[in-house]
Amino acid sequence: MPLPRRNKGENKSDFVSRCMGDSKVKSEFPNQKQRVAVCQSRASIEPMSNEEEKALADAIPFGNKGGPLGKVPKKKKHKKDKYRLVNDDEAGSSVTG
């Protein structure tokens, strides 16, 4: 469930009050100072109409095969190094002083 958004016609103060009491926001941000910062930040975002919100949701693909940046690459596996480090004694060249 996404974080709340400010409704059309809702002022910032009313939104922050509603956001602070939201169960999703409370669970994701248990620290009150952090929750205030998140809610105030979201209050500064201008509300969108339903048509704008739907157009944005349709324009950004989500899922395992894609996202805003396209296909998610797989992690490359590294081959084990066939060489290993040896100290001077193992290499047969000991340094004497």
N, CA, C and O atoms as a printed pandas DataFrame, in Angstrom:
     atom_number atom_name residue_name chain_id  residue_number  x_coord  y_coord  z_coord
0              1         N          MET        A               1    0.854   -1.179    0.000
1              2        CA          MET        A               1    0.000    0.000    0.000
2              3         C          MET        A               1    0.895    1.237    0.000
3              4         O          MET        A               1    1.785    1.345    0.844
4              5         N          PRO        A               2    0.682    2.162   -0.919
5              6        CA          PRO        A               2    1.545    3.336   -1.012
6              7         C          PRO        A               2    1.305    4.334    0.122
7              8         O          PRO        A               2    0.291    4.282    0.819
8              9         N          LEU        A               3    2.242    5.217    0.280
9             10        CA          LEU        A               3    2.102    6.288    1.269
10            11         C          LEU        A               3    1.021    7.250    0.793
11            12         O          LEU        A               3    0.783    7.369   -0.409
12            13         N          PRO        A               4    0.360    7.943    1.731
13            14        CA          PRO        A               4   -0.737    8.838    1.330
14            15         C          PRO        A               4   -0.253   10.017    0.498
15            16         O          PRO        A               4    0.897   10.447    0.585
16            17         N          ARG        A               5   -1.174   10.518   -0.308
17            18        CA          ARG        A               5   -0.929   11.704   -1.128
18            19         C          ARG        A               5   -1.937   12.769   -0.734
19            20         O          ARG        A               5   -3.025   12.475   -0.240
20            21         N          ARG        A               6   -1.548   14.000   -0.964
21            22        CA          ARG        A               6   -2.445   15.120   -0.674
22            23         C          ARG        A               6   -3.563   15.136   -1.711
23            24         O          ARG        A               6   -3.314   15.011   -2.910
24            25         N          ASN        A               7   -4.784   15.289   -1.240
25            26        CA          ASN        A               7   -5.956   15.338   -2.116
26            27         C          ASN        A               7   -6.108   16.736   -2.701
27            28         O          ASN        A               7   -5.627   17.717   -2.134
28            29         N          LYS        A               8   -6.782   16.811   -3.843
29            30        CA          LYS        A               8   -7.091   18.117   -4.438
30            31         C          LYS        A               8   -7.912   18.914   -3.433
31            32         O          LYS        A               8   -8.882   18.402   -2.873
32            33         N          GLY        A               9   -7.526   20.168   -3.203
33            34        CA          GLY        A               9   -8.258   21.038   -2.289
34            35         C          GLY        A               9   -7.858   20.867   -0.828
35            36         O          GLY        A               9   -8.305   21.638    0.020
36            37         N          GLU        A              10   -7.025   19.874   -0.513
37            38        CA          GLU        A              10   -6.591   19.648    0.873
38            39         C          GLU        A              10   -5.373   20.528    1.150
39            40         O          GLU        A              10   -4.400   20.497    0.398
40            41         N          ASN        A              11   -5.426   21.321    2.241
41            42        CA          ASN        A              11   -4.264   22.161    2.529
42            43         C          ASN        A              11   -3.164   21.328    3.182
43            44         O          ASN        A              11   -3.409   20.221    3.661
44            45         N          LYS        A              12   -1.956   21.874    3.193
45            46        CA          LYS        A              12   -0.791   21.132    3.658
46            47         C          LYS        A              12   -0.907   20.723    5.126
47            48         O          LYS        A              12   -0.521   19.613    5.492
48            49         N          SER        A              13   -1.426   21.594    5.949
49            50        CA          SER        A              13   -1.551   21.306    7.378
50            51         C          SER        A              13   -2.498   20.126    7.633
51            52         O          SER        A              13   -2.198   19.242    8.436
52            53         N          ASP        A              14   -3.634   20.123    6.945
53            54        CA          ASP        A              14   -4.587   19.018    7.093
54            55         C          ASP        A              14   -3.982   17.708    6.600
55            56         O          ASP        A              14   -4.195   16.652    7.194
56            57         N          PHE        A              15   -3.221   17.790    5.503
57            58        CA          PHE        A              15   -2.592   16.583    4.983
58            59         C          PHE        A              15   -1.577   16.021    5.977
59            60         O          PHE        A              15   -1.547   14.814    6.218
60            61         N          VAL        A              16   -0.740   16.896    6.557
61            62        CA          VAL        A              16    0.272   16.421    7.509
62            63         C          VAL        A              16   -0.405   15.736    8.692
63            64         O          VAL        A              16    0.074   14.703    9.158
64            65         N          SER        A              17   -1.494   16.285    9.178
65            66        CA          SER        A              17   -2.232   15.653   10.284
66            67         C          SER        A              17   -2.751   14.276    9.882
67            68         O          SER        A              17   -2.638   13.316   10.644
68            69         N          ARG        A              18   -3.322   14.184    8.680
69            70        CA          ARG        A              18   -3.840   12.907    8.193
70            71         C          ARG        A              18   -2.707   11.910    7.969
71            72         O          ARG        A              18   -2.835   10.730    8.297
72            73         N          CYS        A              19   -1.611   12.385    7.416
73            74        CA          CYS        A              19   -0.461   11.532    7.128
74            75         C          CYS        A              19    0.156   10.985    8.419
75            76         O          CYS        A              19    0.518    9.810    8.481
76            77         N          MET        A              20    0.276   11.820    9.439
77            78        CA          MET        A              20    0.875   11.397   10.714
78            79         C          MET        A              20    0.076   10.271   11.369
79            80         O          MET        A              20    0.650    9.445   12.078
80            81         N          GLY        A              21   -1.226   10.225   11.146
81            82        CA          GLY        A              21   -2.075    9.192   11.739
82            83         C          GLY        A              21   -2.241    7.956   10.869
83            84         O          GLY        A              21   -2.860    6.982   11.298
84            85         N          ASP        A              22   -1.703    7.977    9.664
85            86        CA          ASP        A              22   -1.847    6.865    8.728
86            87         C          ASP        A              22   -1.096    5.637    9.241
87            88         O          ASP        A              22    0.061    5.744    9.648
88            89         N          SER        A              23   -1.745    4.477    9.224
89            90        CA          SER        A              23   -1.137    3.249    9.763
90            91         C          SER        A              23    0.095    2.817    8.972
91            92         O          SER        A              23    1.059    2.328    9.561
92            93         N          LYS        A              24    0.084    2.988    7.660
93            94        CA          LYS        A              24    1.232    2.623    6.819
94            95         C          LYS        A              24    2.434    3.501    7.157
95            96         O          LYS        A              24    3.555    3.006    7.280
96            97         N          VAL        A              25    2.200    4.797    7.306
97            98        CA          VAL        A              25    3.280    5.725    7.624
98            99         C          VAL        A              25    3.824    5.416    9.027
99           100         O          VAL        A              25    5.035    5.442    9.245
100          101         N          LYS        A              26    2.938    5.129    9.962
101          102        CA          LYS        A              26    3.372    4.806   11.327
102          103         C          LYS        A              26    4.228    3.548   11.362
103          104         O          LYS        A              26    5.209    3.488   12.103
104          105         N          SER        A              27    3.867    2.544   10.569
105          106        CA          SER        A              27    4.628    1.295   10.584
106          107         C          SER        A              27    5.984    1.456    9.880
107          108         O          SER        A              27    6.975    0.870   10.317
108          109         N          GLU        A              28    6.039    2.234    8.809
109          110        CA          GLU        A              28    7.295    2.413    8.088
110          111         C          GLU        A              28    8.218    3.420    8.759
111          112         O          GLU        A              28    9.437    3.341    8.609
112          113         N          PHE        A              29    7.647    4.362    9.494
113          114        CA          PHE        A              29    8.434    5.405   10.160
114          115         C          PHE        A              29    7.992    5.530   11.617
115          116         O          PHE        A              29    7.256    6.453   11.966
116          117         N          PRO        A              30    8.439    4.602   12.469
117          118        CA          PRO        A              30    8.003    4.634   13.871
118          119         C          PRO        A              30    8.529    5.852   14.642
119          120         O          PRO        A              30    7.915    6.270   15.624
120          121         N          ASN        A              31    9.652    6.420   14.212
121          122        CA          ASN        A              31   10.206    7.601   14.864
122          123         C          ASN        A              31    9.382    8.816   14.448
123          124         O          ASN        A              31    9.235    9.091   13.257
124          125         N          GLN        A              32    8.846    9.542   15.429
125          126        CA          GLN        A              32    7.935   10.648   15.140
126          127         C          GLN        A              32    8.610   11.763   14.332
127          128         O          GLN        A              32    7.988   12.331   13.435
128          129         N          LYS        A              33    9.867   12.080   14.636
129          130        CA          LYS        A              33   10.556   13.146   13.893
130          131         C          LYS        A              33   10.721   12.765   12.426
131          132         O          LYS        A              33   10.566   13.600   11.535
132          133         N          GLN        A              34   11.033   11.508   12.189
133          134        CA          GLN        A              34   11.186   11.044   10.809
134          135         C          GLN        A              34    9.831   11.085   10.094
135          136         O          GLN        A              34    9.745   11.464    8.926
136          137         N          ARG        A              35    8.776   10.688   10.814
137          138        CA          ARG        A              35    7.432   10.688   10.231
138          139         C          ARG        A              35    6.998   12.103    9.872
139          140         O          ARG        A              35    6.387   12.313    8.824
140          141         N          VAL        A              36    7.306   13.079   10.728
141          142        CA          VAL        A              36    6.974   14.476   10.443
142          143         C          VAL        A              36    7.693   14.928    9.173
143          144         O          VAL        A              36    7.099   15.576    8.312
144          145         N          ALA        A              37    8.977   14.581    9.066
145          146        CA          ALA        A              37    9.753   14.980    7.885
146          147         C          ALA        A              37    9.166   14.376    6.609
147          148         O          ALA        A              37    9.055   15.058    5.590
148          149         N          VAL        A              38    8.790   13.093    6.667
149          150        CA          VAL        A              38    8.219   12.429    5.488
150          151         C          VAL        A              38    6.886   13.075    5.114
151          152         O          VAL        A              38    6.638   13.364    3.944
152          153         N          CYS        A              39    6.043   13.298    6.099
153          154        CA          CYS        A              39    4.721   13.872    5.818
154          155         C          CYS        A              39    4.828   15.301    5.292
155          156         O          CYS        A              39    4.096   15.677    4.377
156          157         N          GLN        A              40    5.734   16.101    5.860
157          158        CA          GLN        A              40    5.908   17.468    5.372
158          159         C          GLN        A              40    6.466   17.471    3.951
159          160         O          GLN        A              40    6.091   18.307    3.129
160          161         N          SER        A              41    7.354   16.540    3.674
161          162        CA          SER        A              41    7.903   16.442    2.318
162          163         C          SER        A              41    6.814   16.070    1.325
163          164         O          SER        A              41    6.725   16.652    0.244
164          165         N          ARG        A              42    5.993   15.107    1.691
165          166        CA          ARG        A              42    4.905   14.689    0.788
166          167         C          ARG        A              42    3.845   15.783    0.657
167          168         O          ARG        A              42    3.178   15.870   -0.375
168          169         N          ALA        A              43    3.679   16.619    1.686
169          170        CA          ALA        A              43    2.692   17.700    1.626
170          171         C          ALA        A              43    3.087   18.747    0.594
171          172         O          ALA        A              43    2.225   19.432    0.042
172          173         N          SER        A              44    4.390   18.877    0.331
173          174        CA          SER        A              44    4.838   19.891   -0.622
174          175         C          SER        A              44    4.628   19.456   -2.070
175          176         O          SER        A              44    4.753   20.273   -2.983
176          177         N          ILE        A              45    4.312   18.181   -2.291
177          178        CA          ILE        A              45    4.047   17.681   -3.641
178          179         C          ILE        A              45    2.628   18.072   -4.028
179          180         O          ILE        A              45    1.673   17.777   -3.310
180          181         N          GLU        A              46    2.504   18.730   -5.159
181          182        CA          GLU        A              46    1.181   19.153   -5.616
182          183         C          GLU        A              46    0.327   17.936   -5.964
183          184         O          GLU        A              46    0.811   16.997   -6.595
184          185         N          PRO        A              47   -0.940   17.948   -5.555
185          186        CA          PRO        A              47   -1.814   16.812   -5.875
186          187         C          PRO        A              47   -2.067   16.709   -7.371
187          188         O          PRO        A              47   -2.078   17.714   -8.082
188          189         N          MET        A              48   -2.269   15.480   -7.838
189          190        CA          MET        A              48   -2.562   15.241   -9.255
190          191         C          MET        A              48   -4.023   14.849   -9.409
191          192         O          MET        A              48   -4.652   14.327   -8.489
192          193         N          SER        A              49   -4.535   15.113  -10.583
193          194        CA          SER        A              49   -5.889   14.656  -10.888
194          195         C          SER        A              49   -5.832   13.145  -11.114
195          196         O          SER        A              49   -4.752   12.588  -11.310
196          197         N          ASN        A              50   -6.967   12.492  -11.089
197          198        CA          ASN        A              50   -7.013   11.046  -11.324
198          199         C          ASN        A              50   -6.464   10.685  -12.701
199          200         O          ASN        A              50   -5.803    9.659  -12.862
200          201         N          GLU        A              51   -6.742   11.533  -13.693
201          202        CA          GLU        A              51   -6.249   11.275  -15.043
202          203         C          GLU        A              51   -4.721   11.358  -15.098
203          204         O          GLU        A              51   -4.070   10.532  -15.739
204          205         N          GLU        A              52   -4.154   12.365  -14.417
205          206        CA          GLU        A              52   -2.696   12.513  -14.386
206          207         C          GLU        A              52   -2.039   11.337  -13.661
207          208         O          GLU        A              52   -1.010   10.824  -14.101
208          209         N          GLU        A              53   -2.636   10.919  -12.561
209          210        CA          GLU        A              53   -2.102    9.802  -11.783
210          211         C          GLU        A              53   -2.128    8.509  -12.597
211          212         O          GLU        A              53   -1.171    7.735  -12.570
212          213         N          LYS        A              54   -3.233    8.274  -13.326
213          214        CA          LYS        A              54   -3.348    7.070  -14.144
214          215         C          LYS        A              54   -2.343    7.102  -15.293
215          216         O          LYS        A              54   -1.724    6.084  -15.602
216          217         N          ALA        A              55   -2.178    8.248  -15.918
217          218        CA          ALA        A              55   -1.226    8.376  -17.025
218          219         C          ALA        A              55    0.198    8.106  -16.535
219          220         O          ALA        A              55    0.982    7.465  -17.235
220          221         N          LEU        A              56    0.529    8.583  -15.356
221          222        CA          LEU        A              56    1.857    8.344  -14.800
222          223         C          LEU        A              56    2.056    6.867  -14.488
223          224         O          LEU        A              56    3.114    6.309  -14.779
224          225         N          ALA        A              57    1.056    6.236  -13.901
225          226        CA          ALA        A              57    1.147    4.811  -13.565
226          227         C          ALA        A              57    1.292    3.961  -14.830
227          228         O          ALA        A              57    2.021    2.969  -14.827
228          229         N          ASP        A              58    0.612    4.338  -15.897
229          230        CA          ASP        A              58    0.699    3.588  -17.156
230          231         C          ASP        A              58    2.039    3.796  -17.853
231          232         O          ASP        A              58    2.502    2.919  -18.582
232          233         N          ALA        A              59    2.664    4.951  -17.635
233          234        CA          ALA        A              59    3.910    5.273  -18.330
234          235         C          ALA        A              59    5.132    4.610  -17.701
235          236         O          ALA        A              59    6.153    4.442  -18.368
236          237         N          ILE        A              60    5.041    4.233  -16.427
237          238        CA          ILE        A              60    6.197    3.655  -15.732
238          239         C          ILE        A              60    5.951    2.173  -15.493
239          240         O          ILE        A              60    5.124    1.816  -14.654
240          241         N          PRO        A              61    6.664    1.291  -16.225
241          242        CA          PRO        A              61    6.484   -0.147  -16.016
242          243         C          PRO        A              61    7.203   -0.604  -14.749
243          244         O          PRO        A              61    8.284   -0.110  -14.429
244          245         N          PHE        A              62    6.603   -1.542  -14.039
245          246        CA          PHE        A              62    7.211   -2.096  -12.837
246          247         C          PHE        A              62    7.256   -3.603  -12.956
247          248         O          PHE        A              62    6.635   -4.178  -13.850
248          249         N          GLY        A              63    7.983   -4.245  -12.064
249          250        CA          GLY        A              63    8.070   -5.697  -12.053
250          251         C          GLY        A              63    9.508   -6.151  -12.163
251          252         O          GLY        A              63   10.427   -5.332  -12.210
252          253         N          ASN        A              64    9.702   -7.451  -12.205
253          254        CA          ASN        A              64   11.048   -8.015  -12.241
254          255         C          ASN        A              64   11.757   -7.758  -13.557
255          256         O          ASN        A              64   12.984   -7.676  -13.598
256          257         N          LYS        A              65   11.001   -7.632  -14.626
257          258        CA          LYS        A              65   11.633   -7.515  -15.941
258          259         C          LYS        A              65   11.871   -6.076  -16.353
259          260         O          LYS        A              65   12.516   -5.822  -17.371
260          261         N          GLY        A              66   11.368   -5.144  -15.591
261          262        CA          GLY        A              66   11.584   -3.774  -16.013
262          263         C          GLY        A              66   11.230   -2.799  -14.925
263          264         O          GLY        A              66   10.660   -3.172  -13.900
264          265         N          GLY        A              67   11.558   -1.586  -15.143
265          266        CA          GLY        A              67   11.281   -0.517  -14.207
266          267         C          GLY        A              67   11.507    0.781  -14.943
267          268         O          GLY        A              67   11.571    0.799  -16.173
268          269         N          PRO        A              68   11.628    1.852  -14.217
269          270        CA          PRO        A              68   11.838    3.128  -14.881
270          271         C          PRO        A              68   13.110    3.162  -15.725
271          272         O          PRO        A              68   13.202    3.940  -16.675
272          273         N          LEU        A              69   14.087    2.327  -15.389
273          274        CA          LEU        A              69   15.341    2.332  -16.132
274          275         C          LEU        A              69   15.450    1.175  -17.117
275          276         O          LEU        A              69   16.505    0.988  -17.724
276          277         N          GLY        A              70   14.402    0.406  -17.288
277          278        CA          GLY        A              70   14.431   -0.700  -18.225
278          279         C          GLY        A              70   14.680   -2.030  -17.539
279          280         O          GLY        A              70   14.389   -2.193  -16.354
280          281         N          LYS        A              71   15.218   -2.979  -18.287
281          282        CA          LYS        A              71   15.429   -4.327  -17.779
282          283         C          LYS        A              71   16.502   -4.338  -16.688
283          284         O          LYS        A              71   17.542   -3.691  -16.817
284          285         N          VAL        A              72   16.238   -5.071  -15.632
285          286        CA          VAL        A              72   17.176   -5.168  -14.523
286          287         C          VAL        A              72   18.227   -6.222  -14.869
287          288         O          VAL        A              72   17.880   -7.375  -15.125
288          289         N          PRO        A              73   19.523   -5.839  -14.879
289          290        CA          PRO        A              73   20.548   -6.819  -15.247
290          291         C          PRO        A              73   20.790   -7.833  -14.130
291          292         O          PRO        A              73   20.618   -7.535  -12.948
292          293         N          LYS        A              74   21.195   -9.043  -14.535
293          294        CA          LYS        A              74   21.533  -10.066  -13.556
294          295         C          LYS        A              74   22.936   -9.801  -13.044
295          296         O          LYS        A              74   23.760   -9.202  -13.735
296          297         N          LYS        A              75   23.202  -10.257  -11.816
297          298        CA          LYS        A              75   24.529  -10.108  -11.255
298          299         C          LYS        A              75   25.477  -11.069  -11.951
299          300         O          LYS        A              75   25.126  -12.217  -12.224
300          301         N          LYS        A              76   26.682  -10.589  -12.234
301          302        CA          LYS        A              76   27.677  -11.434  -12.870
302          303         C          LYS        A              76   28.353  -12.297  -11.812
303          304         O          LYS        A              76   28.634  -11.840  -10.704
304          305         N          LYS        A              77   28.610  -13.554  -12.174
305          306        CA          LYS        A              77   29.330  -14.440  -11.280
306          307         C          LYS        A              77   30.812  -14.323  -11.598
307          308         O          LYS        A              77   31.213  -14.313  -12.762
308          309         N          HIS        A              78   31.607  -14.236  -10.563
309          310        CA          HIS        A              78   33.042  -14.142  -10.754
310          311         C          HIS        A              78   33.664  -15.529  -10.676
311          312         O          HIS        A              78   33.297  -16.342   -9.828
312          313         N          LYS        A              79   34.610  -15.785  -11.573
313          314        CA          LYS        A              79   35.329  -17.051  -11.546
314          315         C          LYS        A              79   36.334  -17.013  -10.404
315          316         O          LYS        A              79   36.868  -15.957  -10.065
316          317         N          LYS        A              80   36.584  -18.171   -9.817
317          318        CA          LYS        A              80   37.587  -18.242   -8.770
318          319         C          LYS        A              80   38.961  -18.048   -9.393
319          320         O          LYS        A              80   39.241  -18.539  -10.486
320          321         N          ASP        A              81   39.797  -17.333   -8.686
321          322        CA          ASP        A              81   41.150  -17.098   -9.170
322          323         C          ASP        A              81   41.940  -18.393   -9.083
323          324         O          ASP        A              81   41.983  -19.020   -8.024
324          325         N          LYS        A              82   42.569  -18.807  -10.190
325          326        CA          LYS        A              82   43.303  -20.069  -10.182
326          327         C          LYS        A              82   44.690  -19.898   -9.566
327          328         O          LYS        A              82   45.384  -20.881   -9.308
328          329         N          TYR        A              83   45.084  -18.671   -9.336
329          330        CA          TYR        A              83   46.365  -18.402   -8.696
330          331         C          TYR        A              83   46.128  -18.059   -7.237
331          332         O          TYR        A              83   45.112  -17.460   -6.885
332          333         N          ARG        A              84   47.068  -18.442   -6.396
333          334        CA          ARG        A              84   46.940  -18.064   -5.002
334          335         C          ARG        A              84   48.235  -17.419   -4.565
335          336         O          ARG        A              84   49.305  -17.706   -5.101
336          337         N          LEU        A              85   48.125  -16.562   -3.602
337          338        CA          LEU        A              85   49.310  -15.892   -3.091
338          339         C          LEU        A              85   50.076  -16.836   -2.178
339          340         O          LEU        A              85   49.475  -17.568   -1.392
340          341         N          VAL        A              86   51.391  -16.821   -2.276
341          342        CA          VAL        A              86   52.234  -17.635   -1.397
342          343         C          VAL        A              86   53.239  -16.717   -0.733
343          344         O          VAL        A              86   53.631  -15.692   -1.291
344          345         N          ASN        A              87   53.656  -17.101    0.475
345          346        CA          ASN        A              87   54.674  -16.280    1.120
346          347         C          ASN        A              87   56.056  -16.703    0.618
347          348         O          ASN        A              87   56.182  -17.693   -0.103
348          349         N          ASP        A              88   57.065  -15.969    0.990
349          350        CA          ASP        A              88   58.425  -16.216    0.488
350          351         C          ASP        A              88   58.915  -17.626    0.791
351          352         O          ASP        A              88   59.588  -18.228   -0.046
352          353         N          ASP        A              89   58.595  -18.170    1.965
353          354        CA          ASP        A              89   59.065  -19.517    2.335
354          355         C          ASP        A              89   58.474  -20.574    1.410
355          356         O          ASP        A              89   59.173  -21.509    1.017
356          357         N          GLU        A              90   57.229  -20.443    1.068
357          358        CA          GLU        A              90   56.593  -21.422    0.179
358          359         C          GLU        A              90   57.140  -21.319   -1.243
359          360         O          GLU        A              90   57.210  -22.323   -1.952
360          361         N          ALA        A              91   57.527  -20.122   -1.663
361          362        CA          ALA        A              91   58.014  -19.920   -3.001
362          363         C          ALA        A              91   59.458  -20.385   -3.162
363          364         O          ALA        A              91   59.944  -20.504   -4.287
364          365         N          GLY        A              92   60.153  -20.652   -2.049
365          366        CA          GLY        A              92   61.512  -21.150   -2.111
366          367         C          GLY        A              92   62.561  -20.059   -2.182
367          368         O          GLY        A              92   63.734  -20.348   -2.414
368          369         N          SER        A              93   62.173  -18.845   -1.993
369          370        CA          SER        A              93   63.160  -17.757   -2.007
370          371         C          SER        A              93   63.067  -16.997   -0.695
371          372         O          SER        A              93   62.358  -15.998   -0.577
372          373         N          SER        A              94   63.787  -17.487    0.261
373          374        CA          SER        A              94   63.760  -16.809    1.562
374          375         C          SER        A              94   64.825  -15.734    1.578
375          376         O          SER        A              94   65.914  -15.916    1.034
376          377         N          VAL        A              95   64.518  -14.655    2.180
377          378        CA          VAL        A              95   65.433  -13.517    2.261
378          379         C          VAL        A              95   66.177  -13.605    3.579
379          380         O          VAL        A              95   65.560  -13.730    4.637
380          381         N          THR        A              96   67.475  -13.543    3.525
381          382        CA          THR        A              96   68.280  -13.561    4.754
382          383         C          THR        A              96   68.944  -12.212    4.929
383          384         O          THR        A              96   69.342  -11.562    3.962
384          385         N          GLY        A              97   69.054  -11.810    6.168
385          386        CA          GLY        A              97   69.583  -10.489    6.390
386          387         C          GLY        A              97   70.933  -10.444    6.998
387          388         O          GLY        A              97   71.472   -9.361    7.227
